[in-house]
């Protein structure tokens, strides 16, 4: 049994235009690799601009981990067109390097090959690099080289005016935030459907473990470690999780409690991380020794977000403005797309997130939180196992396939409304394609990926795709307008970073230690 959708559907059928202007954007990560499939150790290409100040092309953990960010769009096709243009522009400027086509990293011989992302000599640039130094020392650098896709989603003010009767965004921020928290709760309940359908990391290169032990019962073939029914090892204990966070109970029942909990985690010392030291021998090892250095260290499958103002922390932005959008973080790189994501995935997420918001969403208690975590882990490690079951919202064990089909029966009603608005059949088509994955697990991304990896090898499969996509993207001719856009943003990013560094050097009023204390203080003691 899944949360009841009947009341939300009735409202939606009476107010179909409330979802006519969904806003969305994508952040895609990808490693730069050599033609041999090893990690590129070169610095971030200057031809792409400066990672600190470029709005569309930046880096994540390391110099070799690219991140592409689209503007916000109301059209799926326009968003993906822009994302493809970013990829093409980068491909034109990579020389012999390639963009890795999978979430789990390429062959990495030694962690020392991983160069932390560098953001220049300004205090903010040093701050960003030091945060990554802390991640490296806390969790290891190789884990941070895992790539993913983040999907940013919001509904227009007209939706909220119809749904909760507010006048404007400012006066209605509490009701909007409550609505997005409602969405987040249901995402925790049934969001396992995302790795089930789209998980694409059932195997890893043996170099990822580097001889380290794991509690996950991986099987091995040559240089491949895998689980036969896994969907997303990226989301497992091999990836973005840690023991400290597993011991914490995240509240998603309301925004004030969520902020209070996260601020407490940021301001609470960790005995484990204290043993690393903060500044040892004149060298910083991490921003601080708390459970999280900053809020970005919380690795969750979905986050509430608000665009921060200058010098404003993400949590203080949420306190000021409430939730403006949500960030879905549980998408693996799609190896079957040059962009790492495709239109079917975007449209599925549109439907699913609308369902999460409109379906009944009672508060999550400690028992349900436990069962929810168990469901996610089961799907991540053995989601395609024949006869797989999970625990439903009535705490009863049910067939995963049945729950999936029940969910898609609801999603198809949303698809009909969206297709009526758009004058086509695209959302219904997505439902027709994806629902078959519950009857035939071989149609899921993870099953297809594992078949290819077992036949060709992890590195060979990834490299073949990376070469194929490089040829596709580097042969794309960008319009004069788009080329000029990218050139202008590159030059602007270089000039802006120079300005930031010059201002920092000229003022000489704040040394980095003082700057660090000043920017960490907002996280402490609140």
Helices and strands as residue ranges (DSSP letters): H 6-14, G 16-19, E 23-33, G 46-48, E 57-59, E 65-69, H 76-92, E 98-99, G 111-113, H 123-139, G 143-145, E 148-154, H 157-164, H 173-190, H 192-198, E 203-205, G 206-208, E 219-221, E 224-226, G 233-235, H 243-246, H 255-267, H 271-274, E 279-280, E 283-284, G 295-297, E 302-305, H 314-321, E 325-332, H 343-358, H 366-382, E 389-391, E 397-399, H 400-422, H 426-434, G 435-438, G 441-443, H 445-456, H 458-474, H 480-507, H 512-521
